[in-house]
Amino acid sequence: MILKTKSCALYGISGYIVDVEIDLSNGLPGFDIVGLPDTAVKESRERVRAAIKNSEFQFPQKRITVNLAPADIKKEGSIFDLAIAAGILQATGDINCESLGNYAFLGELSLDGSVKGIRGILPMCIELEKNGINKILVSTENADEAALIKGIEVYGVSSIIQMADFLNGNNQISKHTVDVEKYFSLEEFYDFDFLDVKGQDTAKRALEIAAAGGHNVLMVGPPGSGKTMLARRLPSILPNMSFEESLEVTKIYSVSGLLKDRSTLITRRPFRAPHHTMSSAALIGGGRIPHPGEVSLAHYGVLFLDEMPEFPKHVLEVLRQPLEDECVTISRVNGSITYPAKFIMISSVNPCPCGYFGDESNRCTCSPMQIKNYMGRISGPLMDRIDLHIEVAPIKFHDIADNVKKESSKSIKERVNQARRIQIERYKADGIYFNSQLKPKHINAYCAIGNKEKQLLKQAFEKYNLSARAYNRILKVARTIADLEEASDINVRHIAEALQHRCMDRKYTI
C-alpha cells in the first residue's frame, strides 16, 4: 500500500514542495526514511512512532518505507513529522479522508503527540500557494505566520488527535485568519528620536541625506562624540515598510528562527549592530548548513558597524559584493544559495588609535605611521563604496545646555518620504527605487550637470585624487540633496555640499 502526502522544505529563504511517499508492506517490522534525510529527519521515525502510540492510535507492525521526493536534494529539520504521521494514520484507517492529497502538513511532533512550531513557515506557505496547494495544516504556534499569505486556508492543530478528528470530519476547525492591516495601521514608535540629539547639525543633515537616497555613511569622530547615538536614530527617519518588504524581511527572520514570537509580521526596518569579533560567515552568511548572515538580517534596514577598523580586514572585505550587488551568493558543493542584502551601512571610526587626532580639546598621542596603519584597515575599494564621510565633532557645553526644541524624527521623515516619492516616480521605468542604486547609465541620464558644476568637480577630482567610483557617488549624493529641495537640476550648491561630506578624501589622508 502506497500513500502520498504533501509537505515542504527550505532552500535558502525559498521553499520547495516535498512529496512524502509512504509504503506499508508485509515482512519484518521496520521503519526507514530515504530521500537524502539528515539526522533530524531520520529521528522522525522515533518521534512519529512514539507520538502515534501515545495518542492511543495503533502503530502498524509492518515494514514502513518513507521516501521524501525529490530524492536528490538533502532534507533537513523536523518539518516532515506531521506529514509522515498523517500518511501512516491514513494507512491504518485512523484517518479516512479522500482529499488528503489536497492538504500540506508542516509541523514537528512531540513524543506525546502534540504538534510543535517550526521555523521557515512563511516561505514554505508562499511556495505552496504558488503551486496551487491551498489547504495547510500547521501547529497553532505557526498559524498566524502562515495566514499572512492570502489565497490559502490555514488550519492550526495542537495534536495529531485533533488533526485526525478534523480530517475525519468529527471536529470542525475554523480557517485561521489574521488582520494584516492592523500591523500597518498602528503609528510607529521608536525608542530613539532625533529630537533628543543636542547639536551635531551637520551629522544629522548627512543622515537625512542617507535616508533619502539610501546612501552608506562613515562617521569619523573621537570617543563620546555621539556616533552610536546618531546611528541608532536612523531607522526612525526611514520610510515605512510596504507589505511586500515586510514579507521579505519576515521570511529571512523566520528561516533564521529569530522571530520574537511566531505571530509577528516585521513592520519596522531592522537595525543590526554586530560585534567586531564576528566571523565572515556570521556577517555574510554561510556555515555547514548555510544560514543568512547579518547583511541579510539587515535587509531593507540598517547595518551598523561600530569601530569599523576593529573588525578583521578579511571580514570587512566580504562586504564589497553585497554593497555593490545588494545580494549575497553562497556557493557549496551541492549548489548555490542567494540571500537578499539591500541595506544602508552606517559605520563609525575613531580618527586614530587613541581617538583624538584633530580634536582641539585632547592631545593625540599617535604617530603619523600609527594613524596611517589604523585607517589603512579600511581598504580603498571598500571606502569607495561609502557615499558619505562625515565628521562628528565633540559636543560643546552650550549645545548640551541649550533648551531650544530640536527637530523631531517625524518632521525629518516627512522630507525623506517626499524625496523618496520623487525618486520612485523618476525611476519607475528603470526598476530602481532610490539614488544609491543608480548605475553609470542612469547617472548619465539623471545626474546631468552644467559647466560650473563640472569645473567644481574637476578641481575636487584633481586635488583629492578621487576615483571614478567616488566621482559617481558624489553625483548620486548631489542628486539626493537636490531631491530634498525638490529641485529638478543639480547645481553648484548641491555639488559643494556633497563634497563637504567626503572628509576621508581630505583631512585623514596621511
N, C-alpha and C positions, 0 to 999 in steps of 0.2 A: 504494500500500500504506500503510495507516494502522495504527500500533501504539500502545498505551497502556501507560504505567507509572505507578506511584503515587509521590508524594513528599509533602513537607510544607514549610510555610513558617511564619514567625513574624509575629504581630501583637501588639505589646506583649510580654507574657510568656505568651501563649497561642499554640497552633499552629492551623493550618487546612490541610485537605487540598488538595493541588495535583495535578491530572491532567496528566501530561506526554504530550501527543499528538504523535506523530512521523509525518510524511508523507514518503515517498520517491517521487519521480516522475521521469519522463524529461525531458530538457531540459538546458540548460547547468548544469554542476555549480555548486552554491551551498549555502549553509548559513545559514538565517535563523531567528531566535528571536523570537516575538511573544508578546503577553500582558503588556504593560507591564513589560518587564525593565529593570533598572537596568544601569549599566556593568559591574558584576561578573558579572551574569547573561549579558550579551551576550558577554563574554570567554570564556564557557564554550565557544563554538564552537572557539576555537583550542586550549583545554585538552583538550577531548574529541577533536578531530582528532589532536593530537599523541600523546595517551595511547593511542588505538587503534592508530595506526601503530607506535609504539614498543613495543607489546605484541605485535607481529607478527600483528595482525589486518589484514584488508583493509578500508580505508575506502571506502565506496561512492562511485563517481563519478556521482552523481545529484543532483538538486535536493532538498535536505532542508529541510523546514519544521517547526519545533518550536513548538507552542502550549502555553503554561502557563495552564491554566484553574483558577479563574475569571480571565478576562482583564481584569476591571475593577479588580483590586487590584494595586498595584505590587509586583513581586517584587524581593527584594534578596539579595545574597550569592551564595555558590558552592555552595549546598545541592544544586542540581539536576544537577550534573555526572554523578553516578553513575547517576541515573535516565535521563538522556539517552543516556549510553553504553550502558546495558543495552538500551534500545529500539533503538538503531542496530545493536547486535550481534545482536539478535533478528531484525531485518530482513535482515541479511546471512547469517543461518543459522549464525553462530558460537555463538549461544545457541539451544538448542532446548528450550524449557520451556513446556508448555501452561498451567501455572498461574502464569505470570509476573505476571498481574494480582492475584494474592493477596499479592504482596510489595510492600513500600515500600522505596525506595532513598534513603539520606541520606548524602551524602559529597562531598567535593571531590577532584578529580583532579589529580595532578602530571603533568608532561609525560612522565614515564617510565611512567605507568600505575598508579602506586601511589595508594592511597586515603588521604586525609588527614582528620583530625578537623575538626569544625565546632562552633560554639557553638550553644547552644539545643537540644541533642538531647533533654533531659528533657521540656520542654513539648510538643515535637513527638511524642514517643512516647506521652505521655498522650492527645493528641488522636487519634492513630492507633488506640490501644486502644479509645477511646470509639466510634470509627466501625467497629469490627469488623475492622480490618486487624491481624492478629496475627503476621505474619512480616515482619521488618525486617532489611535488610542495611545495616550501618554500618561505618565504619572500626574497626579493632581499638582505636584510641585512645578511641573513644566507647562501646565495648561495655559496659564496667562501668556507665557512667551510664545507658545505655538499659535495661539489665537490672534497674534498680531498680523498674521498673513490672511488676507481676505481670500475668499473662494474655497476655503477648506472647512470641514466640520471637525472640530476638536472635541474629544471626549476624555475627560480626566478620570482615571481609575486609581484606587488606592490599594487594590489587591487583585490577585488572579481570580478569586471567588467572585468579586464584583464584575470583573471582565467577563467571566463565563455567564453570569446571570444576565448581563446586558446583551451579549451576543445570542443567548438563547431566548431573548425576549421576555425574561422573567423580571427584569428590573430596568426601568427607563432611566437613562442618564441624559440630562439636558445638554444640548450643544453649548460648549463653553464660548463665551464672548468677552471681549474687553473693549472699553471705550477709549480708542486711540486718541480721540480729540482732547480728552481731559489732560493728557500728558503735555499737550502743547498750549492748552488754554490757560494754564497757570503761569503767572508772571514769574520770570526767573529772578532768583535772589542769590547774589554772590556774597560770600564772606569777605571778599576783598574788593574795595571800591577806590577809584582814583580820587574820590572826594577826600580821602584820608591822607593823601600824599602832600607833604609840605615841600614847596619849592620844586626843583627838578623839572622846570617847564620844558627845557629842550628835550629831555628824555621822554617826557610824556607826549610831546609832539611827534617824536620819532616812532613811538609805539602806536600812535594813532595812524601814522602813515603805513606802518607794518600791517596793522589790522585791515586798513582799507584796501591794500594791494596784495596781501598775502606774502609779504616780504620777510626774509630771515634777518635777524638782528644780532649784533655782537655789542655787548655793553662793557665798557672799559672804565674802571674806577677803583679807588682804594677800598679796603675793607670798611664796612659800615656805611657806605655811601647810598645804599638802598637799591642795589641791583636786583636782589632776590625779591624784595618788596614790590618793585615795579613789574617784574616778570609775572608774578602771581596774579597781578591785576589785568593782564592782557586778555584772558578769556572773557572778562566782564564787558569788553567793548567789541567783541567779535559778533558778527551777525548770528541770529538764531539759526539753529539747525532745521533743515527741512526733514520731512518724514523719511525720504529716501536716504539722506545722510544718517539719520538716526538708526535706520535699519542696518546700514552697512557697518556702523560702529558697534552696534549691539551684536552683530554676527561675530565680530572679532573677539569681543569680550566673552561672548557665550562659548565660543570654541576654546578660549583660554581658561574658562572656568572662573572668570573674575567678576561676574555679575554679583552685585552685593546681595540681591535677593532675586529669586527666579521669576518675579513678576514685574521686573523693571525694564522699561524701554529707555535707553540712554538718550536724553534730550539736551544735555548740556555738553559743550565741547570739552573733550578730555584735556587734562593738564598732567603731563608726566614729567617727573624730575628724578631720573635715575642717579644713583651714587656713582662716583668716579671709579670705584673699584670693579665695576661690572665688566663682563667679558664681551667680546664682539658678538658672540651668538646671542647673548641676552639683549644686546642693543638692536641687532639687525634681524634676529630670529634664527631658528635652526635647532640644533640638538640631534640626538639619535632619532627621535621621533620629532620632526620639525614642528615648532610652535611659533606663533607671532612674537616678534620682539618689541622693544619699546617704541621703535619708529612706527610700527603698525598700531600699537595701542594708543599712539598719539594721533591717529588718522583723523582728519578734519579738526584737529585741535592744536595744542602747543606742546612741543618737546623742549624742556628747559635743561640745559647742561650748565650747571653751576661749577665755577672754577675749571673752565674748559681745558687749560693746559695740564691739569692734574690727571686727565684721562690718558691712558696709554695711547701712544701715537697710532699704533695699528688699529685700535678701536675707533679712533676718530676718522681714520681713512675710509672705513667701510661706509661712512655717511655719504660719500661722494655720489654714489649711484642713486640712492633714494632721493637725495636733494635735487638731482637732475631729472630723474625719470618718474618720481612720485610713486614708485612701487619697488618691491624687493623680490628678487628671484632667488630661491634657494634650490640648488641642484644636488640631487642624491643619485645613487646608482639606479634606484627604482623609478626615477623621474624628477621633474622639477615642479616646485610649488611657487606661485606668485602671490604675495600679500600686498595689499594697498598700503601706501605710506605717504599720504598727502597731508603734510603738517607744516606749521610755522615753527622754525627752530629759533629759540632765544638762548643765547649763550652769554656767560659772563666771565670776565678775566680780570685779574689784577694787572696793573701795568708792568709789574716786575715781581721777582720772588718775594721781596719784603712787602710789596704792595703800595709803596709811597712814591714811586717815580712820578715827578711832575706835580706832586702835592705841595702846596705852598705852606701848609701847617706842619708837615712832618718831613724829616730829612731822610732821603733814600740812602740806604747803605749798600746798594748793589753796584757792581762794576758794569761797564758797558757790555762786556762779554757775557756776564750772567743774565743781563736783560735780553740780549740777543738770543741766547740759548733758550731762555724761558719762553719768549714769544715765538721762537722757531719751532716749538712743539706743535703749533698750528700751521700746517703746510700752506703754501701759496695757493694750490688748486682748491683746497677747502675754503680758504679765506675768500677766494674769488666767487664762491657760491653764496656768500653772505652779502646781502644788498646794503644793509645799514650798519655802520660802525659808529657808535655814539659814546661820548664821554659822559660819565656820571660823576660829577664833582661832589666832594663832601658838602653836606648841607650846612648852611650858616645859621647862627643863632637867631638872627632876625627873621629867617624863614620859619624856624620852629615856633617862635613866639608870635608869629603873625596869625591873627584870628580871622582874617578875611576868608570867607567861604570859598572853597575851590570848586572847580568844575567836576561834576559827578560823571561816573561811567555811563549813566543813562544818556546824558547830554552828548558825550563824545560818540557814543554808539549811533546816535541819530545821523551824525555826519558820515560815519563809516558806512552805515546802511545806504545812504544816498549815493556815496561813491561806488559802492558795490552794484547798485542798480544801474548806474551809468555804464559800468564795465560789462555787466551781463547783457545789456542791450547792444553795446558796441560789438561784442564778440559772439553774438548768438549764432552767427553763420560759421564760426571757426572752431566750435567745440571746446572753448576755454571759458573761464569764468572770472579771472582777475588778472591783474597786470603782471604778477610774478611768473605766470605761465607763458608769457609771450616768447615765441621763438624768433630767430633773426628775421624770417619773412614777415612776421607780424610787426616787428619793431619798425621795419621799413615802411609799413603801411600806416601804422597808428602813432608812431613817435617821430614824425617828421618835424624838423626844426629849421629855423632860418639862419642867416649868415651870422648874426650876432651870437646866437646860441652855439653855433659851430665854432666860432672863434674862442668863446669861453671854454668849451670842452677841449679844444686843441691845446690851449695853454695848460689846462689841468693835466691832460694826457702826457704832454712833454715834461712838465715839471715833476710829476709824481711817478712817471714811468708806468702808467696804468696798462693793464692787459686788455685785450679785446673783450673778454668776458666782463671785466669791470666797467668798460665803456658802455656795454649794453645794459648793465644793471643800473647805471646812473640814469640812463634814459627811461628805464622802467619806473624807477622811483620818481623821476620828474613827472612822468605821466600820471602817477598816483597823486602827487601833490596838486597837479592841475585838476584832477578829478575831484579832489576835496574842495577846491574852489569853484567847481563846476565850470571850468574854463575849457573851451574846445581845443585850444592850441597850447603847446608848451612854449613858455617864454623864458627870458634870461633869469627871471626871479626863481622860477621853478628849478632850473638847472643849478643855480647858485645854492639853493637850499639842499638839493640832492648832494652836491659836492661837500657841503658842510657836514653831512652825515657819513663821511668817509675818513674818520680820524686815523684809522690804521694805515692809510696811504700817506699820512703826513707826520704826525707827531712821534709815532712809535717806531719809525724807521731808524734803526741804529747804524 
